[in-house]
Amino acid sequence: MYKSFYSLAQTPFSKDLRPSDAFPSSDYHGALSALKYLQQSKGIGLITGDPGAGKTFTLRTFKKSLNPSLYHVVYFPLSTGGVMDFYRGLVYGLGEEPKFRKVDLFRQIQQGIERMAGERKITPVFILDEMHMAKDAFYRI
């Protein structure tokens, strides 16, 4: 009903939107450029913005742009768990079965990244979305 009232062709803010559906704002292109820079430099970055500004859409667009034979993306869409959940998620994302102790999980993550980058020549990319939901202890790991 609202689509016809507002003359919309599709549902706005849908998770199914394609990169071609993006409004080509300077902020959107700036965020994609920053992500491409991080891709080239193998760096770490942070995207901030108001709710509904398109941060998640931009991250998903970037994720879709990566060649899966060169990049392995581990995407966390919600970070409400604890540190151990985060470590386990990284281990799962790297294709391993998680161990139980934190030190073993951390070692698994390091070895998984080294194996992926060294042996398979694939760059792992970790995207943590909705980090404002994370617990304070998460930032002290």
C-alpha positions in Angstrom: 0.0 0.0 0.0 2.8 2.5 0.9 4.6 1.7 -2.3 1.8 2.9 -4.5 1.1 5.9 -2.2 4.8 7.0 -2.5 5.1 5.8 -6.1 7.9 3.4 -5.2 9.0 0.7 -7.6 10.5 -1.5 -4.8 10.7 -1.8 -1.1 13.2 0.8 0.3 16.0 -0.3 2.5 15.6 -4.0 1.5 18.5 -6.3 2.1 18.0 -7.5 -1.5 19.1 -4.2 -3.1 21.8 -4.4 -5.8 24.8 -2.0 -6.0 23.2 -0.4 -9.0 20.2 0.6 -6.8 22.4 2.8 -4.7 21.9 6.6 -4.7 25.2 7.8 -6.1 26.0 10.3 -3.4 29.4 11.7 -2.7 29.3 10.0 0.8 28.6 6.6 -0.8 31.4 6.9 -3.4 33.7 8.2 -0.7 33.0 5.2 1.6 33.6 2.8 -1.3 36.8 4.6 -2.2 38.0 4.3 1.4 37.2 0.6 1.4 39.0 0.1 -1.8 42.0 1.8 -0.3 41.8 -0.5 2.7 41.7 -3.4 0.3 44.8 -2.3 -1.5 46.7 -1.4 1.7 45.4 -4.4 3.6 44.5 -2.0 6.4 41.9 -1.6 9.0 39.2 1.0 9.0 36.0 2.3 10.5 32.9 3.6 8.8 30.6 5.8 10.9 27.4 7.6 10.1 23.8 8.3 11.1 21.3 5.5 11.3 19.9 4.7 7.8 22.8 6.5 6.0 23.8 3.3 4.1 26.7 1.9 6.0 25.6 -1.7 5.9 24.5 -1.4 2.2 28.0 0.1 1.4 29.7 -2.8 3.3 27.6 -5.4 1.4 28.3 -3.7 -1.9 32.0 -3.8 -1.2 31.8 -7.4 -0.1 30.1 -8.3 -3.4 32.8 -6.5 -5.4 35.6 -8.7 -4.0 36.8 -11.6 -6.2 36.2 -14.8 -4.2 39.3 -16.4 -5.7 41.4 -13.7 -4.2 39.5 -12.7 -1.0 37.8 -14.6 1.7 35.2 -12.5 3.5 34.1 -13.2 7.0 31.1 -10.9 7.6 29.7 -10.4 11.1 26.3 -8.6 10.7 25.7 -8.2 14.4 28.2 -8.1 17.3 26.1 -8.6 20.4 28.0 -11.7 21.7 31.1 -11.8 23.9 34.7 -12.0 23.1 34.7 -15.8 23.0 31.7 -15.7 20.5 33.7 -13.3 18.4 36.8 -15.6 18.4 34.6 -18.7 17.6 33.0 -16.8 14.8 36.3 -15.9 13.3 37.5 -19.5 13.5 34.3 -20.7 11.8 34.6 -18.0 9.2 38.1 -19.3 8.5 36.7 -22.7 7.9 38.0 -24.3 11.2 36.3 -26.1 14.1 36.8 -23.9 17.2 38.7 -25.1 20.2 37.5 -24.3 23.7 40.1 -22.1 25.3 40.7 -18.5 24.4 44.4 -18.9 23.8 43.7 -21.9 21.5 41.1 -19.9 19.6 43.5 -17.0 19.1 46.1 -19.4 17.8 43.6 -20.9 15.4 42.8 -17.5 14.1 46.4 -16.6 13.5 47.2 -19.9 11.9 44.1 -19.8 9.7 45.0 -16.3 8.4 48.6 -17.4 7.8 47.5 -20.5 6.0 45.0 -18.7 3.9 47.4 -15.9 2.9 50.5 -17.9 2.7 49.5 -21.3 1.2 46.3 -20.4 -0.6 47.2 -16.8 -1.6 43.8 -15.6 -0.5 43.5 -12.4 1.5 41.0 -12.7 4.4 38.7 -9.8 4.9 36.9 -9.3 8.2 33.8 -7.0 8.2 32.3 -6.3 11.5 28.9 -4.5 11.1 26.8 -3.0 13.8 29.7 -2.7 16.3 27.8 -0.1 18.3 25.9 -3.1 19.7 29.1 -4.8 21.0 29.7 -5.1 24.7 32.4 -2.9 26.3 34.5 -6.0 27.1 34.7 -6.6 23.4 37.0 -3.6 22.9 39.5 -4.7 25.5 40.4 -8.0 23.9 
